[in-house]
Amino acid sequence: MLGALLKQLVTGLGEVPEEIVQAYEEQKNFLGGRRPQYTDIVGMLQTASSKKRTFMCIDALDECLPEHRVKLLNSLNKVLQKSPGTRIFATGRPHIRSELGRRLSGRVASLSVGTKRDDIIKYLHSRLEQDTTPDAMNSGLEAEILKKIPEEVSEMYV
């Protein structure tokens, strides 16, 4: 994930910072060449994000394995320390909120976003109306869809 963030960030800079070019060149000197290591990538992220105001977006952070999430958040904290103009927008379920605060040194503002049952039902109605195979659906199945899905989704984002 850090490598993907770095690639996107460097692409947006227009010109690759000399420190990053040098780090990649150093990797070629290893036997057979190798990809940049974790610490190299964190350093490159620090360099690239310090060149201009940076926004990083990470979706579904709660789906990241806990041991990987710890490493990712600790790395992002290092980036924030060297590049105070960097902002991170992350989405996830509420149970990771306290971990975000701890790992990012309390530099977290959170906003709770939930689903509304009526909005889900409106969305389902509009999708069911667009069904290209109306013969595959009877009123019983439609009623079950309109009952079950809003219940399941509402429970998912408490």
MODELLER restraints for C-alpha pairs under 7 A, 6 or more apart:
rsr = mdl.restraints
at = mdl.atoms
rsr.add(forms.Gaussian(group=physical.xy_distance, feature=features.Distance(at['CA:2:A'], at['CA:41:A']), mean=6.91, stdev=0.5))
rsr.add(forms.Gaussian(group=physical.xy_distance, feature=features.Distance(at['CA:3:A'], at['CA:41:A']), mean=6.49, stdev=0.5))
rsr.add(forms.Gaussian(group=physical.xy_distance, feature=features.Distance(at['CA:6:A'], at['CA:45:A']), mean=5.70, stdev=0.5))
rsr.add(forms.Gaussian(group=physical.xy_distance, feature=features.Distance(at['CA:9:A'], at['CA:48:A']), mean=6.87, stdev=0.5))
rsr.add(forms.Gaussian(group=physical.xy_distance, feature=features.Distance(at['CA:10:A'], at['CA:16:A']), mean=6.07, stdev=0.5))
rsr.add(forms.Gaussian(group=physical.xy_distance, feature=features.Distance(at['CA:10:A'], at['CA:48:A']), mean=6.49, stdev=0.5))
rsr.add(forms.Gaussian(group=physical.xy_distance, feature=features.Distance(at['CA:17:A'], at['CA:48:A']), mean=6.92, stdev=0.5))
rsr.add(forms.Gaussian(group=physical.xy_distance, feature=features.Distance(at['CA:20:A'], at['CA:44:A']), mean=5.81, stdev=0.5))
rsr.add(forms.Gaussian(group=physical.xy_distance, feature=features.Distance(at['CA:24:A'], at['CA:36:A']), mean=6.84, stdev=0.5))
rsr.add(forms.Gaussian(group=physical.xy_distance, feature=features.Distance(at['CA:27:A'], at['CA:33:A']), mean=5.75, stdev=0.5))
rsr.add(forms.Gaussian(group=physical.xy_distance, feature=features.Distance(at['CA:27:A'], at['CA:34:A']), mean=5.63, stdev=0.5))
rsr.add(forms.Gaussian(group=physical.xy_distance, feature=features.Distance(at['CA:27:A'], at['CA:35:A']), mean=6.57, stdev=0.5))
rsr.add(forms.Gaussian(group=physical.xy_distance, feature=features.Distance(at['CA:27:A'], at['CA:36:A']), mean=6.33, stdev=0.5))
rsr.add(forms.Gaussian(group=physical.xy_distance, feature=features.Distance(at['CA:28:A'], at['CA:34:A']), mean=6.31, stdev=0.5))
rsr.add(forms.Gaussian(group=physical.xy_distance, feature=features.Distance(at['CA:42:A'], at['CA:75:A']), mean=6.35, stdev=0.5))
rsr.add(forms.Gaussian(group=physical.xy_distance, feature=features.Distance(at['CA:42:A'], at['CA:79:A']), mean=6.99, stdev=0.5))
rsr.add(forms.Gaussian(group=physical.xy_distance, feature=features.Distance(at['CA:45:A'], at['CA:79:A']), mean=6.56, stdev=0.5))
rsr.add(forms.Gaussian(group=physical.xy_distance, feature=features.Distance(at['CA:46:A'], at['CA:79:A']), mean=4.84, stdev=0.5))
rsr.add(forms.Gaussian(group=physical.xy_distance, feature=features.Distance(at['CA:46:A'], at['CA:82:A']), mean=5.99, stdev=0.5))
rsr.add(forms.Gaussian(group=physical.xy_distance, feature=features.Distance(at['CA:46:A'], at['CA:83:A']), mean=6.38, stdev=0.5))
rsr.add(forms.Gaussian(group=physical.xy_distance, feature=features.Distance(at['CA:49:A'], at['CA:83:A']), mean=6.17, stdev=0.5))
rsr.add(forms.Gaussian(group=physical.xy_distance, feature=features.Distance(at['CA:49:A'], at['CA:86:A']), mean=6.54, stdev=0.5))
rsr.add(forms.Gaussian(group=physical.xy_distance, feature=features.Distance(at['CA:50:A'], at['CA:83:A']), mean=4.93, stdev=0.5))
rsr.add(forms.Gaussian(group=physical.xy_distance, feature=features.Distance(at['CA:53:A'], at['CA:85:A']), mean=5.41, stdev=0.5))
rsr.add(forms.Gaussian(group=physical.xy_distance, feature=features.Distance(at['CA:53:A'], at['CA:86:A']), mean=5.82, stdev=0.5))
rsr.add(forms.Gaussian(group=physical.xy_distance, feature=features.Distance(at['CA:54:A'], at['CA:85:A']), mean=6.71, stdev=0.5))
rsr.add(forms.Gaussian(group=physical.xy_distance, feature=features.Distance(at['CA:54:A'], at['CA:86:A']), mean=4.65, stdev=0.5))
rsr.add(forms.Gaussian(group=physical.xy_distance, feature=features.Distance(at['CA:54:A'], at['CA:87:A']), mean=6.21, stdev=0.5))
rsr.add(forms.Gaussian(group=physical.xy_distance, feature=features.Distance(at['CA:55:A'], at['CA:86:A']), mean=5.85, stdev=0.5))
rsr.add(forms.Gaussian(group=physical.xy_distance, feature=features.Distance(at['CA:55:A'], at['CA:87:A']), mean=4.82, stdev=0.5))
rsr.add(forms.Gaussian(group=physical.xy_distance, feature=features.Distance(at['CA:55:A'], at['CA:88:A']), mean=5.74, stdev=0.5))
rsr.add(forms.Gaussian(group=physical.xy_distance, feature=features.Distance(at['CA:56:A'], at['CA:87:A']), mean=6.30, stdev=0.5))
rsr.add(forms.Gaussian(group=physical.xy_distance, feature=features.Distance(at['CA:56:A'], at['CA:88:A']), mean=4.74, stdev=0.5))
rsr.add(forms.Gaussian(group=physical.xy_distance, feature=features.Distance(at['CA:56:A'], at['CA:89:A']), mean=6.08, stdev=0.5))
rsr.add(forms.Gaussian(group=physical.xy_distance, feature=features.Distance(at['CA:57:A'], at['CA:88:A']), mean=5.90, stdev=0.5))
rsr.add(forms.Gaussian(group=physical.xy_distance, feature=features.Distance(at['CA:57:A'], at['CA:89:A']), mean=4.70, stdev=0.5))
rsr.add(forms.Gaussian(group=physical.xy_distance, feature=features.Distance(at['CA:57:A'], at['CA:90:A']), mean=5.74, stdev=0.5))
rsr.add(forms.Gaussian(group=physical.xy_distance, feature=features.Distance(at['CA:58:A'], at['CA:89:A']), mean=6.24, stdev=0.5))
rsr.add(forms.Gaussian(group=physical.xy_distance, feature=features.Distance(at['CA:58:A'], at['CA:90:A']), mean=4.64, stdev=0.5))
rsr.add(forms.Gaussian(group=physical.xy_distance, feature=features.Distance(at['CA:58:A'], at['CA:91:A']), mean=6.50, stdev=0.5))
rsr.add(forms.Gaussian(group=physical.xy_distance, feature=features.Distance(at['CA:59:A'], at['CA:90:A']), mean=5.63, stdev=0.5))
rsr.add(forms.Gaussian(group=physical.xy_distance, feature=features.Distance(at['CA:59:A'], at['CA:91:A']), mean=4.89, stdev=0.5))
rsr.add(forms.Gaussian(group=physical.xy_distance, feature=features.Distance(at['CA:59:A'], at['CA:92:A']), mean=6.89, stdev=0.5))
rsr.add(forms.Gaussian(group=physical.xy_distance, feature=features.Distance(at['CA:60:A'], at['CA:91:A']), mean=5.23, stdev=0.5))
rsr.add(forms.Gaussian(group=physical.xy_distance, feature=features.Distance(at['CA:60:A'], at['CA:92:A']), mean=4.71, stdev=0.5))
rsr.add(forms.Gaussian(group=physical.xy_distance, feature=features.Distance(at['CA:61:A'], at['CA:90:A']), mean=6.59, stdev=0.5))
rsr.add(forms.Gaussian(group=physical.xy_distance, feature=features.Distance(at['CA:61:A'], at['CA:91:A']), mean=6.01, stdev=0.5))
rsr.add(forms.Gaussian(group=physical.xy_distance, feature=features.Distance(at['CA:61:A'], at['CA:92:A']), mean=5.08, stdev=0.5))
rsr.add(forms.Gaussian(group=physical.xy_distance, feature=features.Distance(at['CA:62:A'], at['CA:92:A']), mean=4.91, stdev=0.5))
rsr.add(forms.Gaussian(group=physical.xy_distance, feature=features.Distance(at['CA:62:A'], at['CA:93:A']), mean=6.01, stdev=0.5))
rsr.add(forms.Gaussian(group=physical.xy_distance, feature=features.Distance(at['CA:62:A'], at['CA:96:A']), mean=6.35, stdev=0.5))
rsr.add(forms.Gaussian(group=physical.xy_distance, feature=features.Distance(at['CA:73:A'], at['CA:103:A']), mean=5.79, stdev=0.5))
rsr.add(forms.Gaussian(group=physical.xy_distance, feature=features.Distance(at['CA:73:A'], at['CA:104:A']), mean=6.66, stdev=0.5))
rsr.add(forms.Gaussian(group=physical.xy_distance, feature=features.Distance(at['CA:74:A'], at['CA:103:A']), mean=5.82, stdev=0.5))
rsr.add(forms.Gaussian(group=physical.xy_distance, feature=features.Distance(at['CA:77:A'], at['CA:103:A']), mean=6.79, stdev=0.5))
rsr.add(forms.Gaussian(group=physical.xy_distance, feature=features.Distance(at['CA:77:A'], at['CA:104:A']), mean=5.05, stdev=0.5))
rsr.add(forms.Gaussian(group=physical.xy_distance, feature=features.Distance(at['CA:80:A'], at['CA:86:A']), mean=6.15, stdev=0.5))
rsr.add(forms.Gaussian(group=physical.xy_distance, feature=features.Distance(at['CA:93:A'], at['CA:157:A']), mean=6.72, stdev=0.5))
rsr.add(forms.Gaussian(group=physical.xy_distance, feature=features.Distance(at['CA:101:A'], at['CA:107:A']), mean=6.58, stdev=0.5))
rsr.add(forms.Gaussian(group=physical.xy_distance, feature=features.Distance(at['CA:101:A'], at['CA:108:A']), mean=5.65, stdev=0.5))
rsr.add(forms.Gaussian(group=physical.xy_distance, feature=features.Distance(at['CA:114:A'], at['CA:157:A']), mean=5.95, stdev=0.5))
rsr.add(forms.Gaussian(group=physical.xy_distance, feature=features.Distance(at['CA:114:A'], at['CA:158:A']), mean=6.80, stdev=0.5))
rsr.add(forms.Gaussian(group=physical.xy_distance, feature=features.Distance(at['CA:115:A'], at['CA:154:A']), mean=6.13, stdev=0.5))
rsr.add(forms.Gaussian(group=physical.xy_distance, feature=features.Distance(at['CA:115:A'], at['CA:157:A']), mean=6.88, stdev=0.5))
rsr.add(forms.Gaussian(group=physical.xy_distance, feature=features.Distance(at['CA:117:A'], at['CA:150:A']), mean=5.79, stdev=0.5))
rsr.add(forms.Gaussian(group=physical.xy_distance, feature=features.Distance(at['CA:117:A'], at['CA:154:A']), mean=6.84, stdev=0.5))
rsr.add(forms.Gaussian(group=physical.xy_distance, feature=features.Distance(at['CA:120:A'], at['CA:150:A']), mean=6.03, stdev=0.5))
rsr.add(forms.Gaussian(group=physical.xy_distance, feature=features.Distance(at['CA:121:A'], at['CA:146:A']), mean=6.30, stdev=0.5))
rsr.add(forms.Gaussian(group=physical.xy_distance, feature=features.Distance(at['CA:121:A'], at['CA:150:A']), mean=6.69, stdev=0.5))
rsr.add(forms.Gaussian(group=physical.xy_distance, feature=features.Distance(at['CA:124:A'], at['CA:146:A']), mean=6.93, stdev=0.5))
